[in-house]
Amino acid sequence: MEALGTIGQLSRSVADIGAAEIWWRDVLGLPHLFTYGNLAFFDCDGVRLMLSAEPEGPPQANIIYFRVADIAAAHTALLERGVSFLRPPHCIHRHADGTEEWMAFFSDNEDRPLALMSQLRTG
């Protein structure tokens, strides 16, 4: 079997596709590809994100992790756009080679979890 490659698309359910499209495009600044019915598509540096309005029941909570080169700068930029973080970027793991895994968690317009992630090489 051929090895799996990079993620091509992620899907996330939302309650209101119009409000979600505005938030993901204007607040997070993701390039909007297109909207079709109750689906909105965005480009996340080559990975396509599909938001789908779910008319039945509450949306499912799943975390999308956005890889960034400079987590401090990304955190500051999102704060300036009105994003509320649970806490500032912090180290969650230090590998044996000294590489640190950093994350910062925040919520979308429907109060569901998202995160920034970055690897920092020390020394």
Secondary structure as the mmCIF struct_conf table of DSSP 4:
data_model
#
loop_
_struct_conf.conf_type_id
_struct_conf.id
_struct_conf.beg_label_comp_id
_struct_conf.beg_label_asym_id
_struct_conf.beg_label_seq_id
_struct_conf.end_label_comp_id
_struct_conf.end_label_asym_id
_struct_conf.end_label_seq_id
HELX_LH_PP_P HELX_LH_PP_P1 GLU A 2 LEU A 4
BEND BEND1 THR A 6 THR A 6
STRN STRN1 GLN A 9 VAL A 14
BEND BEND2 ALA A 15 ALA A 15
HELX_RH_AL_P HELX_RH_AL_P1 ILE A 17 ILE A 22
HELX_RH_PI_P HELX_RH_PI_P1 TRP A 23 VAL A 27
BEND BEND3 LEU A 28 LEU A 28
HELX_LH_PP_P HELX_LH_PP_P2 LEU A 30 PRO A 31
STRN STRN2 HIS A 32 TYR A 36
TURN_TY1_P TURN_TY1_P1 GLY A 37 ASN A 38
STRN STRN3 LEU A 39 CYS A 44
TURN_TY1_P TURN_TY1_P2 ASP A 45 GLY A 46
STRN STRN4 VAL A 47 ALA A 53
BEND BEND4 GLU A 56 GLY A 57
HELX_LH_PP_P HELX_LH_PP_P3 PRO A 58 ALA A 61
STRN STRN5 ILE A 64 ARG A 67
BEND BEND5 ALA A 69 ALA A 69
HELX_RH_AL_P HELX_RH_AL_P2 ILE A 71 GLU A 80
TURN_TY1_P TURN_TY1_P3 ARG A 81 GLY A 82
HELX_LH_PP_P HELX_LH_PP_P4 VAL A 83 SER A 84
STRN STRN6 PHE A 85 PHE A 85
BEND BEND6 LEU A 86 ARG A 87
STRN STRN7 HIS A 90 ARG A 94
TURN_TY1_P TURN_TY1_P4 ALA A 96 ASP A 97
BEND BEND7 GLY A 98 GLY A 98
STRN STRN8 GLU A 100 SER A 107
TURN_TY1_P TURN_TY1_P5 ASN A 109 GLU A 110
BEND BEND8 ASP A 111 ASP A 111
STRN STRN9 PRO A 113 LEU A 120
#
